[in-house]
Structure formats: structure tokens, C-alpha cells
């Protein structure tokens, strides 16, 4: 492969990756229904904490969670960002124990919490 062709290929990969988004199927998750149902919420939380089985949606969320945190949800749709903010607020206000377990697992050094704290507070 010659150098110019290699550079073109690399740039195509970069542009494709930069425009990459998470699957739109997460846009259809009814966050309100999950938050109203202790059973559904517990199933998702236990999935994320490796304490129980995962539904297909739960597994999908679990598979992208670390990446979403690291990239500031840059691959999330607006609906996914709104939903995640709603869920986070709900957990902080209503299920502090689960929230603590999740942050210990996915953000043990508090890096992401510090980064997002101002953003969440400004959305209040």
C-alpha cells in the first residue's frame, strides 16, 4: 500500500469513527416506566453490578457504559443523554445505596463524577 492511499484509508476510518453513534434502540427505552417499577429498576441495576442476569437492553447499556462515561456520552443521542440524566438524578435522590455501588464499580477514582458534577447541577 502506498503512503497516500494509506493516509486516505486512515482518514476515512477516523471520520467514520468520529460520526459513530450508539444504536438508536436505546432511544426507545421507556425510562419513566423503569423508574416507576422497582422490579425493572432493580433488574437493570443488578445487571450493571453483575449481581443478576441482564435483559438484552440491560446488556447493551452495560456494554457501552464505560465508553459513554469516558467520551462524555459523545456517541449518545439527545434522547439517550436526557434519559441518562433522568436516571442518574433519580438514583441519587431515591436510591443512594445503588448509586454508591454503581459509582464504586464504574468510577472508583471519582474521575467521571467530578467531570459531570457541574453539568448535572446546571441542569437542575
N, C-alpha and C positions, 0 to 999 in steps of 0.2 A: 504494500500500500504506500503510495507516495505521500509526502508530507501535506500538501494542500488538501488532498482527499481525506486524510486522517483528521485534519483540523476541521473540515466541514462536518465530518461524522460526529466529532466530539461536540461541536456547537449544536448540532441537531439534538443530541442526547441531552445537553444542558437545557435547551429550550423546551423539549418535551417534559423533562423533569420539573422545570420551573412552573409549567402550567398544570401540573398534576394536581388532582383533587381527590379527596376521599369519595368513595361510592355514594351516589345520591340516595341509596336505600336508607341511609341513616337520616335523611331528611324526613322520612315518613314515620319515624318513631314517634309515638304519642307520649311525649314526656309527661304531660299532665296526668294521663292515665297511670303511668308508672308511679308518679309521686303520690297519687291518691291511694294506691294499693300497696299496703305494707308487704304483702306477699310478693308482688312483682319487684318492688324495690329491693327487697331482701335477696331475691334470686340474682338480680344484676350485681348487687354489692358482693355477695358471696362468690359469684363468678370472678369478679375483678380481684378479689382477695385470695383466690384459689382455695376457697372453703366449700365450694359446691360446683355442680355442673353448670355449663354455660348454654344458653339458648344460642341459636345462630347469630342473632343480633348482639347478644352479650359477648360472644366470642369475637365478632367483628370489631366491637368497641375495644375490647381488651387488646386485640392485635394492633390497633393504631394509637392507643392511649399514650404510650411513651413518646412516639413520634409527634403526636399532636402537642404534647407538653413542650418538647424540645424546639419545635418550629413555631411556637406561639399560635398554633392552630391555623397556620398559613394555608393548609390544604383543606380547611373546613369551609363549608358553605355558610352563608349568613344564618340559615336555619339551624345548622349544627352549632354555630357559635352561640346563638341565642339559647338553644336547648342546654348546652353545657353550662352556661352561666346560670340558668334557672336551676339546674340540678345541683350545682355547687352551692348556691345560696341556700337551697332547701336543706341540703345535708348539714351545712354549717349551723343553720338555725334550728333544725329539728332532730338531727341525728349526729351529734358531735362525736360520739364514740366511733361510728362508722367513718366519719370524715377523718378522724385522727388515724385510724387504721389505714385508710387509703393514702393519706399523705405520708405516713411512715413507709408504706410499700413503694409508692411511686415517686416520692420526693423526700427521701430520708435526710438530705442535707438542707432542705428548705430553699433550694435554689429557685424552683419554679414559683413557690408561694410568694417569695419576695418580689419576683419579677411581675407577677399578676396582681398583687395586693392593691396597688394604686388603680389599676384598670377596673377591678371589681368594685372598689369604693367609689369610683367616679360614676359608675352605672347605677348607684343606689337612688 
